[in-house]
Amino acid sequence: MSTQSSAAHFQKKFEQLRSNKAFELFVISVIVFSAVLIGAKTYDVPSQVEIVLHYLDWAITLFFLVEITVRYLGEPNKRSFFKNAWNIFDTLIVVVSLIPIQDSEMAIIGRLIRVFRVLRMVSIIPELRLLINSLIAALPRLGYLMLLMFIIFYIFAAVGSTLFADINPVLWGDISISLLTLFRVMTFEDWTDVMYETMEVYGWSWAYYLIFIFLTAFAFLNMVIGVIVSVLEEETAKERALDTNIVHLEDVVVQLNRIEEKLDRQSAKE
């Protein structure tokens, strides 16, 4: 067996391993165990248990290194591996986790990096990747909605600061404080107390709050949900179309292999 055919054989084995459902479930289990381990470290535990947790943490890090290596070796086109943002994220998390910074001033960064290892579950589970990709794809559309919402917030904050500053300067003293107060109103955090206080001076001020709530909490937030759902449907349709194309391509490859086998048989007979 030549070196090239041997490399292709191992590449095929690694590709089968990384596509194996049992292997994926085992990786997910390790990620969940890693999350539990991170939580356990936040408690006061005996020194013996702390040593065990430390070695388990390094064992998980080494496993992730092996797993990312298997995924890389199982990639038919090695250059395309790092064209995937999730692969880059996973590799960075694993590589940074290998840096021995436990006893240095950067120890807190090391702990934070290990916390982010839980996010690797997103790169493993396709449904979670679809949700995150949909959210990222929706950001441009959401940006315009957020800008319009900020304009509404700013107008109402300016009006509130002008009218209600003398009533309660703690809540309406300037426009920045008024923005925070309006955010409290939008999230319904004791907003009626704020309204009743201003109604003692301006009896009509209930209309100010109701109009603001209808514009923000009801109208704009529902528009945000609508945009995210719309983008999620688009991304789901793209994934289905891609899966369909892959299945068709695999069928074409199978047919071509059969034709090649028939031609080889005919050539052998001749």
C-alpha positions as CSV (number, residue, x, y, z in Angstrom):
1,M,0.0,0.0,0.0
2,S,1.4,3.4,-1.1
3,T,1.9,6.3,1.3
4,Q,-0.9,8.2,-0.5
5,S,-3.4,5.4,-0.3
6,S,-2.5,4.8,3.3
7,A,-3.1,8.4,4.2
8,A,-6.4,8.3,2.3
9,H,-7.3,5.1,4.3
10,F,-6.6,6.8,7.7
11,Q,-8.4,10.0,6.6
12,K,-11.5,7.9,5.8
13,K,-11.3,6.2,9.2
14,F,-11.1,9.5,11.0
15,E,-14.0,10.9,8.9
16,Q,-16.1,7.9,9.8
17,L,-15.2,8.3,13.5
18,R,-16.1,12.0,13.7
19,S,-19.4,11.3,11.9
20,N,-20.2,8.5,14.3
21,K,-23.3,9.3,16.4
22,A,-21.9,7.4,19.4
23,F,-18.7,9.5,19.2
24,E,-20.7,12.7,19.0
25,L,-22.8,11.7,22.1
26,F,-19.6,10.9,24.0
27,V,-18.1,14.3,23.1
28,I,-21.3,16.0,24.3
29,S,-21.2,13.9,27.5
30,V,-17.6,15.1,28.1
31,I,-18.7,18.7,27.5
32,V,-21.5,18.4,30.0
33,F,-19.1,16.8,32.5
34,S,-16.7,19.7,32.0
35,A,-19.6,22.1,32.8
36,V,-20.3,20.2,36.0
37,L,-16.6,20.2,36.9
38,I,-16.5,24.0,36.5
39,G,-19.5,24.3,38.8
40,A,-17.8,22.0,41.4
41,K,-14.7,24.2,41.5
42,T,-16.8,27.1,42.7
43,Y,-17.5,25.3,46.0
44,D,-15.1,24.9,49.0
45,V,-13.9,21.3,48.7
46,P,-11.2,19.4,50.5
47,S,-7.7,19.6,49.1
48,Q,-7.8,16.0,48.0
49,V,-10.9,16.6,46.0
50,E,-9.4,19.8,44.5
51,I,-6.4,17.8,43.3
52,V,-8.7,15.2,41.7
53,L,-10.7,18.0,40.0
54,H,-7.4,19.5,38.7
55,Y,-6.4,16.2,37.1
56,L,-9.9,15.7,35.6
57,D,-9.7,19.1,34.1
58,W,-6.5,18.4,32.4
59,A,-7.8,15.0,31.2
60,I,-10.8,16.8,29.6
61,T,-8.5,19.3,28.0
62,L,-6.4,16.5,26.5
63,F,-9.5,14.7,25.3
64,F,-10.7,17.9,23.5
65,L,-7.3,18.1,21.9
66,V,-7.6,14.5,20.6
67,E,-11.2,15.2,19.5
68,I,-10.3,18.4,17.5
69,T,-7.3,16.5,16.0
70,V,-9.7,13.7,14.9
71,R,-12.0,16.2,13.3
72,Y,-9.1,17.9,11.5
73,L,-7.6,14.6,10.2
74,G,-11.1,13.5,9.1
75,E,-11.6,16.6,7.0
76,P,-11.1,15.7,3.3
77,N,-10.0,19.2,2.5
78,K,-7.7,20.4,5.3
79,R,-7.7,24.0,4.2
80,S,-11.5,24.3,4.4
81,F,-11.4,23.1,8.1
82,F,-10.4,26.6,9.3
83,K,-12.8,28.3,7.0
84,N,-15.5,27.3,9.4
85,A,-15.9,29.8,12.2
86,W,-17.0,27.1,14.7
87,N,-13.8,25.1,14.0
88,I,-11.7,28.1,14.6
89,F,-13.6,28.8,17.9
90,D,-13.1,25.2,19.1
91,T,-9.4,25.2,18.2
92,L,-8.8,28.5,20.1
93,I,-10.6,27.2,23.2
94,V,-8.6,24.0,23.2
95,V,-5.2,25.6,22.5
96,V,-5.7,28.3,25.1
97,S,-6.8,25.7,27.6
98,L,-3.4,24.0,27.2
99,I,-1.5,27.0,28.3
100,P,-0.3,26.4,32.0
101,I,-1.4,29.6,33.6
102,Q,-3.0,28.2,36.8
103,D,-0.4,29.7,39.2
104,S,0.2,32.9,37.4
105,E,-1.6,36.3,37.4
106,M,-3.5,35.1,34.3
107,A,-5.2,32.3,36.3
108,I,-8.5,34.0,36.2
109,I,-8.3,34.1,32.4
110,G,-7.6,30.4,32.4
111,R,-10.7,29.7,34.4
112,L,-12.8,31.9,32.1
113,I,-11.5,30.0,29.0
114,R,-12.5,26.8,30.6
115,V,-16.0,28.2,31.3
116,F,-16.3,28.9,27.5
117,R,-15.6,25.3,26.8
118,V,-19.3,24.7,27.5
119,L,-20.1,26.7,24.3
120,R,-18.4,23.9,22.4
121,M,-21.8,22.1,22.7
122,V,-23.1,24.6,20.2
123,S,-20.5,23.6,17.6
124,I,-21.3,19.9,18.2
125,I,-25.1,20.0,18.0
126,P,-26.4,21.1,14.6
127,E,-29.7,22.4,16.0
128,L,-27.9,24.8,18.3
129,R,-25.6,25.9,15.5
130,L,-28.7,26.7,13.4
131,L,-30.1,28.9,16.2
132,I,-26.9,30.8,16.7
133,N,-26.3,31.3,12.9
134,S,-29.9,32.5,12.6
135,L,-29.4,35.0,15.4
136,I,-26.2,36.3,13.7
137,A,-27.9,36.5,10.4
138,A,-30.7,38.5,11.9
139,L,-28.4,41.2,13.4
140,P,-28.4,43.5,10.4
141,R,-32.2,43.6,10.4
142,L,-32.4,43.9,14.1
143,G,-29.9,46.8,14.0
144,Y,-32.5,49.1,12.3
145,L,-35.2,48.0,14.7
146,M,-32.9,48.8,17.6
147,L,-32.1,52.2,16.1
148,L,-35.8,53.0,15.8
149,M,-36.4,51.8,19.3
150,F,-33.6,54.1,20.6
151,I,-35.1,57.0,18.8
152,I,-38.5,56.3,20.6
153,F,-36.6,55.9,23.9
154,Y,-34.7,59.2,23.4
155,I,-37.8,61.2,22.6
156,F,-39.8,59.9,25.5
157,A,-36.7,60.3,27.8
158,A,-36.4,64.0,26.7
159,V,-40.1,64.6,27.3
160,G,-40.0,62.8,30.7
161,S,-36.9,64.7,31.9
162,T,-38.6,68.0,30.9
163,L,-41.9,67.3,32.6
164,F,-41.1,65.1,35.6
165,A,-37.6,66.2,36.7
166,D,-39.1,68.5,39.5
167,I,-41.3,65.6,40.7
168,N,-38.5,63.1,41.2
169,P,-35.0,64.1,40.1
170,V,-33.7,60.6,41.0
171,L,-35.8,59.1,38.2
172,W,-36.0,62.0,35.8
173,G,-33.1,64.3,36.6
174,D,-31.5,64.1,33.2
175,I,-31.9,62.3,29.9
176,S,-29.6,59.4,30.8
177,I,-31.4,58.7,34.1
178,S,-34.7,59.0,32.2
179,L,-33.5,56.4,29.7
180,L,-32.9,54.0,32.6
181,T,-36.3,54.8,34.1
182,L,-38.0,54.1,30.8
183,F,-36.2,50.8,30.5
184,R,-37.6,50.0,34.0
185,V,-41.1,50.9,32.7
186,M,-40.6,48.8,29.5
187,T,-39.7,45.7,31.6
188,F,-42.6,46.3,34.0
189,E,-40.4,46.6,37.0
190,D,-42.7,48.4,39.5
191,W,-43.6,50.8,36.7
192,T,-47.0,51.6,38.2
193,D,-45.2,53.2,41.2
194,V,-43.4,55.6,38.8
195,M,-46.7,56.3,37.0
196,Y,-48.7,57.0,40.1
197,E,-46.0,59.4,41.4
198,T,-46.2,61.6,38.3
199,M,-50.0,61.3,38.1
200,E,-50.2,63.2,41.4
201,V,-49.0,66.3,39.6
202,Y,-50.0,65.5,36.0
203,G,-53.2,63.4,36.0
204,W,-52.9,62.7,32.3
205,S,-49.4,61.2,32.6
206,W,-50.9,57.7,32.4
207,A,-51.2,58.2,28.7
208,Y,-47.4,58.9,28.5
209,Y,-46.6,55.5,30.0
210,L,-49.2,53.5,28.1
211,I,-48.2,54.9,24.7
212,F,-44.6,54.2,25.5
213,I,-45.3,50.6,26.6
214,F,-47.4,49.9,23.5
215,L,-44.7,51.2,21.2
216,T,-41.8,49.4,22.9
217,A,-42.9,46.4,25.0
218,F,-45.7,45.3,22.6
219,A,-44.9,46.6,19.1
220,F,-41.1,46.7,18.8
221,L,-40.4,43.6,20.8
222,N,-42.9,41.6,18.8
223,M,-41.2,42.9,15.6
224,V,-37.9,41.7,17.0
225,I,-39.3,38.2,17.6
226,G,-40.9,38.3,14.1
227,V,-37.5,39.1,12.5
228,I,-35.7,36.3,14.4
229,V,-38.4,33.8,13.5
230,S,-38.3,34.8,9.8
231,V,-34.5,34.5,9.6
232,L,-34.7,31.1,11.5
233,E,-37.2,29.8,8.8
234,E,-34.8,31.1,6.0
235,E,-31.8,29.4,7.6
236,T,-33.7,26.2,8.1
237,A,-34.8,26.2,4.5
238,K,-31.1,26.7,3.4
239,E,-30.0,23.8,5.6
240,R,-32.7,21.5,4.1
241,A,-31.7,22.5,0.6
242,L,-28.0,21.9,1.4
243,D,-28.8,18.5,2.9
244,T,-30.9,17.6,-0.2
245,N,-28.0,18.6,-2.5
246,I,-25.6,16.5,-0.5
247,V,-27.9,13.5,-0.8
248,H,-28.2,14.0,-4.5
249,L,-24.5,14.4,-4.9
250,E,-23.9,11.2,-2.9
251,D,-26.4,9.4,-5.2
252,V,-24.5,10.7,-8.3
253,V,-21.2,9.4,-6.8
254,V,-22.7,6.0,-6.2
255,Q,-24.0,5.9,-9.8
256,L,-20.6,6.9,-11.2
257,N,-18.9,4.2,-9.1
258,R,-21.3,1.6,-10.5
259,I,-20.6,2.8,-14.1
260,E,-16.9,2.7,-13.4
261,E,-17.1,-0.8,-12.1
262,K,-19.1,-1.9,-15.2
263,L,-16.5,-0.3,-17.5
264,D,-13.7,-2.1,-15.7
265,R,-15.5,-5.4,-16.1
266,Q,-16.0,-4.8,-19.8
267,S,-12.4,-3.9,-20.2
268,A,-11.3,-7.1,-18.3
269,K,-13.5,-9.2,-20.6
270,E,-12.0,-7.6,-23.7
